[in-house]
Amino acid sequence: MKALPPLVVGVVAIVAWQLTVTLGRIAPFILPAPSAIWAELVEQKRNVWEAALASGTNALLGLVAGALLGVLFAMAASRFRPLAEVSIPFAALLSALPIIALAPILNNMFEATSSIPRRVVAAIIVFFPVFLNTLRGLREVDPIHRELMHTYAASGWTFARKVRLPGALPYVFTGLRQASSLAVIAAIVAEYFGGLQDGLGSRITSAAAFTAYPRAWAYVVGACLLGLVFYLTTLLLERLAMPWRTRLIA
């Protein structure tokens, strides 16, 4: 039942879109009709799948690398205050880097057949939200828990493993939820600036260049679905990692 209102809104929006394009006689290069996009999506389903697989692989590898680095740096920064004072401004600087400026530079650093630039771009974009949220979670330790572990003379690693990391998990997954969609966006946008022509971004630009606008929109739909898969997968992992939190919310 929770999914019904968004579904109804989506159907109404698509119907309104179709009627607006048909009755208003809007040119396809301005806005194709949903029926034309669907026809292209069915016809190009194999190509859309292959492009989504290529972009999804780059986004996934970038997400994993950026998330691991974000968590590790957050753990180090929470332990050593001088490192935090240096790393937080550095992470903020990374978050301010525009993909449009970063992708061409990285593409020139590697071979034209390499997917590394796209993965690096995704990892950089992912790093900031994961780092910042994890650091916040690691810092917000209940004083009672801290005193209890101190009473038992727990080592720093034991304290981190038993208290700090479990307590920071909600913050880690908050960062991952934000980063999952950003990784897909970064990987696709990075494809606009050269390299292998096998991803959704390069297929969108290629279709638009040949005035195949419904086909370009079909690849856009594939990109939206890819981002949704990443986000829902992150939600599923969060439920599996923290079943107690799901029960409390329910």
N, C-alpha and C positions, 0 to 999 in steps of 0.2 A: 504493500500500500504506500510505503514511503516513496517508491519510485514512480508512482502514478502521476503526481502533479508535474514533475519535470518532463515526463513523457508526453503528457497532454500539451504542455507549453511548446515542446519541440515540434509536435505534429502540427499545431496551429501555426507556428512560425514558418514551417516548410510550405504549408498550404498558402499562407499569405505571400510568401516569396514567389511561389509558382504563379499565383494570380497576378501579382504585381508585374512580373516580367512578361507574362502573356498578354494581359490587357493593356499594359503600358508600352508594349512593343519595344522593350529595352534591348539594345544590341548586345550580342553575346560577349563582346570585348569589354563591355561595362559590367554586366552581371548575367551569367548564363542561368537558365532555368534549372531547378533541381532535377527535372526529368532528364534533361540533356546530360547533366553531371552523372546521374545514376546510370544512364546508358553507357557512358564512357567508362564508368567504374566497373561495370559488368564486362565490357569488352576488353578492358585493360587490366583485369583483376590479377593476372599472372605478373605483369610488369609492376603493378602497384605493390604486390606482395614481395617481389624481389627487391624493389627499391626500399620498402619499409624494413625488410630484413637487413639490408646494408646500413641504413641509417640507424636502425635499432641496435645493431651490433656496436656501432661507434658510440652511440649514446650510452649503452649499457657499460661498456668498458670505461668510458669517461666518468660515468656515475660511480662505479665501484672505486676507481682510482681516486677521484676527488673526495669521496666519502671517507675512504680509509685515511687519506692524508688529513682531512678535516678533523676526524676523531683523534688521530695520533697527536696532531699539533695542539688540539684542545686539551688533551690529557697532560701534555708537557707544559702548556701555558698555565694550566690550573695549579701545577706543582711548583713552577718557578715564576714568580711575579715579574722579574725583569724581562723574561721571554714574552709574557703576556703584553707588557707595555710596548714591545716591539712588534709582535705578531698581529695584534688587533688593528693597528693602522695599516699594516701590510695587507691584511685580508680585506680591509675596506677599500684599499687601492685596487686590488684584484677585482672586487665587485663592481668598481666603477669603470673598468676597462670595457669599451664597446666591442661586441663581437665583430662588427663590420670592420673595425680597425685592426683587430687581432688576427682574424682569419687569413687575410692576404699575406701578412708577414710570415706566419707559420707555414703557409703553403709554399712560399719561396725558399724556406729553409729545408724542405724535404723534396723527394722526387715526386713527379706528377702522378705516379701510380701508388703513392703512399696514402694510407688513411690515418696516419699518426696525427697530422695537424688537427683533424676534426675531433679526434679523441682528446687531444690536449686542450682544445678549446672547451669541450664539454667538461673536462676535469677542472679547469680553472673556474668556470662558472659555478660548478657544483660546490667547490671548496668552501666558499664564503658562508652560505646558509648553514651547512653542516658544522663548520668550525664554530660559528658564533652561537648556534643553539646548543651544541654540545658543551661548550665552555660555560654557558649560563647554567646548564643542568649540573655540571660538575661542581660549580660554586655554591649551589643552593642545597647544601647538606643540612639536615636537621641537627641542631646542636646536641640534642639528646643522643642521637646515634653517634655523633662524634665523641661525646664523653664516654659512652658505653664502650666503644672500640678502644679508646684510650685507657679505660679501666682494665680491659683485658690485655693491654700491652700489645695490641695488634700492630703488625708491621705496615709500612706504607702500601705495599702491594695487596695485603689482606684487606686493608681499609678500602682501597680502590675497588677490589674485586667484590667485596661483600656489601659495600654501602654506596660508594660514589657512582660506580658504573650502573648498577641497577636503578639507582635514583635518577640518573641522567637519561635513561632510555626514552622516556616520553619526549624529552627535548631533542634527542638524536633523531627520532622518527619524525618530529615536527620539521627538522631540517631536511630530512630525506624526502618528505612529502613535497616540500618546496623545490628541492633539487631535482626530483624525478622529472617534472615537466620542463624545468630549465635545461636539463641535459638533452632532451629531445629537441628543444628549440635551438640550442647552441649547435648541435650536430647538423641539423638541417640548414641553418643559416650559413654555417661554415662551408657547406657544399656549393653555395652560390659563387664562390670565389676561386674556382679551379679545382684541380685534382681529379680523382676518379669520377666519372659520370655515371655512377651506379646508385646514387641515393635519391631520396625524395626531393631534396632541394635542387639538385641538378636537373631532375626530370621536370620539375615545375618550371624552371627557367627555360628549358629546352622547348617544352610545349607552348609556353607563352611566346617565345621567339618565333615559332611557326604558326602563330595565331590560332592554335588549338586550345582555346580558352576553356571549354568544358573539360578537356583532358587535364589541363593544368589544375582545375578545381577538383578533379577526381583524385589527383595526387595530394592536394590539400586535405581532402577528406581522409586519405590514408595517413597523413601526418597527424591529424586530429585523433584518429583512432589509436595510433601508436602512442601518443602522449597519454591518452586515457588508459591504455594497457599498463604503461609504466606507473601511473598514479594508483590504479587499483591494485597492482601487484605490491606496491609499497604499503597500502592499507592492509592487505592480506598478511604481509610479513609482520606488520605491527601487531595485528591480532594474535598471530602465532607466537610472537616473542613476548607479549604482555597479555596473556589471557585474563589475568586478574583485573587489569584495567578495563577490559571490555565488560566484565561482569559488574564492576562498580558503576560504569556508565549506564549499563542496562538497568 
